[in-house]
Amino acid sequence: MRSIRRTLLWRLFGGALVLMLVGTALLYAGAGWLLTEQFDTTLRTKLATFVTLIDEEGYNIDIGFDEKSMPEYVAAAEPEYFELWLFDGQVLYRSPSLGDADLPRSFGTEAAPLVWDLALPDGRAGRAIGAEFTIRHYEPGTEDPGPAHVVFVLARGRGTLDRALAVLLAGTIAGILLLLGVGIFIGRSAVRRGLLPLEALARHVGAVDDPLRASRFPVETLPDELVPLAESHNQMLERIRRAFERERRTTANIAHELRTPVTELVILAETAARWADDPRSTSRKLGELREIGGQMSNLISTLLELARMESGHVPLEIEPIDLAEMVRDCWSPLSATCEAKGVTFRAPSGSGPLVRADRAALSILLANLLANAVQHAPEGDEIGCEVGNTSERGFLVLSNSANGLAAGDLDKLTEPFWRKSLARGDRTHAGLGLSLVARLAALLELELSFRVDAGVFRAEVGFPAPAGRVDPGTSPRGRPRD
Amino acid sequence: MRILLIEDSPKLVDSLRLGLTKSGYEVASAGDGELGLRMALGGSWDIVVLDLMLPGLSGHEILKRLRAAGSNSHVLILTALGAVEDRVRGLQAGADDYLGKPFSFDELLARVQVLTRRRFGRKTPVIRIGDLEIDTVGRTVRRNGALVTLTHREYRLLEFLAFREGEIVTRMEIEEHLYGSRSLPLSNTIDSAVCNIRAKLKEQGTAPLIHTRPRIGYVLSAEAP
């Protein structure tokens, strides 16, 4: 399994190692160059010294070499060597340490002598400097034979240089290893500490086996990078919790809605069978049984219709519909109930806006919305209805007295069987009307919203961009004020 | 026995009223919470059958207020809320029993009978007083093993006296039990009914069981006062 910690550590250490190797190589090369340059500077100084020591005495060339003052050129444990030639190759002088051996006759100029590595006559590794130059001194009082052109090569063991370079290399490697060790320790600790909030979040998320009981993850102490993740997790938990609760309420409501009529059926049947001595009473009870059966059948049909809509398998035929006309059509069956309750309805007059929807689905939606308004309007109330359109959309607004409905109830309005009061109330109303309205609105891609304002409940349906007429009584510039 | 039925389903109320009345109970009903509470507090009820989800005032609230007012009526909760926590909540609030919907009438009746016996400290459905035996489930009366045929009202009166064996039961209590808040058609109705019961009991045994306490009421006891 991939691990952020391992990936981070590998990449961190890999990067640090490469950087350290490159840095160390550069450091070693630079320091080595400096040490070698220092060694070569010593060689140049020695060369310059010998240049001043070589002079002419007539036709003889003399080298002012003194074994006592320059014992390193005498045979010793680790001697140095020099050799002097005429330019034509004739050996003029060898250091005592050289014996009969010769040094390689390589050379540059006096200004830019040649320096190179070589194997010394005694087998050690050494470094030599060679230059050709013209002797500028001569012994006063002797005949001047003219300038003599000679070649001088000086060689010395490079043991001290190699040892210094080896120490430098060893120190550098030790430094790398030390830095690497410390880096691993610090890196692991830093990565571990850095990943602690992420691990805490992962543990929290991993421990969620029941979203209903899971606690919210505290985002206050989280680093900025993880806050969106934790907030998203918290929001998701909240959504799941709300969905579960809604589902549970719906299931409980369905059970409750079915238990009461089932009880009525059982008790009616039992009492009717046991005390069947009164034919009129029995006949009435049979009628009631039929009525309860019908109500249960309606309830089940509506539940099935809801399930069908939620599945999305509802064929739609979208066409232009006159909204005002359809509202009036849907109102007709409710007018008698409305009259009996003393409720007045202000139906939209004339032609309303043309909206695009499925006629059958919109008809059911409007009928349920209107029936809900009639159901919950108190006696003597007035149900307002406005239709119209703006440049962006068509709309329908139904308003009636809130009748105890609060703003906090609005998000439960479309839940199946939700009622403000726990009591069953009017048994002709199953509490599914607004659930159907919500499902239909989603199916038709309409905007459905509810609000309670100053004791007035408003249900608003927004339609997609309308394709036609504007109701003369409605401002085309915006929604009407209720 | 007087039962108050607080339930908002008219169909259920009608059927339960019929069944309970036919089973020998005096039944009154209320269709909403507020009326139910008023009736529960205003009358003397042996058993209150209480729905929880009521318009106006919930059953839980009614129960709470009943107990706060010191009512000792037995309360049988009758509701569609069948979850364990609902049952526990109802019983903890002072209910004596809990019956979840759907239920059968026989189960309701059996529970009502249990509550009736419990109200009078009885554990068995058969009451024995001397040679008298009253089966409160079968609603039969025997003396010396022989069946005594009583009218519906006579049975209820005898059962009421039997439940309170050895206690003086006042005429007012008997009136309340038999007729509820309704006024009696005649002032000597109770005395007349008692007289009839005595006569029927005497056919199967000689020892008097119902004893009169002048100007107070009656005592049912195997021993003479």
Interface residues (C-beta under 8 A of the other chain):
Chain A: A252 A255 H256 R259 T260 V262 T263 E264 L265 V266 I267 L268 E270 T271 A272 R274 W275 S281 K285 E288 I292 S421 L422 A423 R424 G425 R427
Chain B: D8 S9 K11 L12 S15 L16 L18 G19 K22 D32 G33 L52 M53 L54 P55 G56 S58 A80 L81 G82 A83 G100 K101 P102 F103 S104 F105 D106
